Every structure is written in structure tokens, then in C-alpha cells.
Amino acid sequence: MLDRNNTYIMSLEAKDIINSGAKGYSVSPNKKYKATMDFSLEALKLDEVAKAMDKDIFYIKDNKQYTDDIVSLSFDYAVKEYNQKSLGKEVVYVKHDWPHNLKSMVFVNGLHIVKDNIIAIKVDKLIPTTNGELLDLLQDELQYIPGGFTCEIKGKNIMFFADIEKIRTVKSIACIREH
């Protein structure tokens, strides 16, 4: 059912689709319909083709017209080696191709390490470190800290910091657009 008003469409960032990797991109239940498609001959033709295939691509909700079959794709961000995520109230930078759930991560001294690879780093929070040979433990882990991250040791605590401009770019905007 197509009415003669603008249609609200989802606005997605290409970087997020690339970052989803093999697990695929899934739209959150709180979809963001930030873009609109004007009523036009193109909209009429899309509706006609969909109906010929026994499908309705337009629907009305709260007196507004929507479609999930057309999206606005933007190319504003590159894919960085680590991306900022929220883990509760904590800010965490996670390796861009990490396919697993964040909640399953186990952090030791602010780092989630798998097979000697730093997968995630908690930033901007003073973290109490494990007891024992603290400095030796941290020295081993910190020699592999990725570019764009720094840390400060305060007594038996550590705090990591991220500089997004210095985090390595894995795919440029131009590369994402071409892909």
C-alpha cells in the first residue's frame, strides 16, 4: 500500500556492515529511520514490481509510511583496527573482526587477550591490577599494545587511553565504497 507521502527508510553506515564480517549485519530492534525517500515515479514503479511478486514493500505505522527494503547507505567512516563499544557503563575498544559476544569477554588488567592477541581494551577507567609480579606481568602484555593506545600505571592500578586518529585504518572509505 503506497500512499503519496515520503517514505521513511533506514540509514546505515557502510563501515558497520563491513565490521559485521561473517556473522552478517543485523539491524537492531530499535531501527533508525533517519532518511526519507520522496514520493516519485520511482516509488510507484517499485510498488508495482513488488505487487507483481505478491509482496508489499511499504507499510504504515503511526500514520507514517516505512519500508525495510530500501536503505540509505553512507560512507563517512573507515574501518579501524579497533572500534569503540559500550560494555555496560565501560568504554571498550574491540578488534574490528572479533565475531563473538562482548559479554563473554574476560578482562585481566583491562585487556582481553586470546592466543597472545589483544582483542579488547578497557579505556578511560582506573583498573585495579592483579597482585603478584604486577610490573613483570604488565610489561609482557604492554609490549604488544596496539598503535593508538597508551597507558598510565598508578601504583597498583592501570588506565588505558585511546587516540582514534592513531588507531590503524584497516579499510579506507574509498576502499569500502568500492567494495
Protein Blocks (a to p, Z undefined) as FASTA:
>chain_A
ZZfbdcddddddfklmmmnmmnopaddfkbccfbccdddfklmmmmmmmmmnopafbdce
ehiacdfkbccdddfbccdfbdcddehjaccdddfklcbdfklpcceehiaceehiafbd
cehiacdddehjfklmmmmmmmmpcehiacddehjaccddddfklpccfbdfklmmmZZ
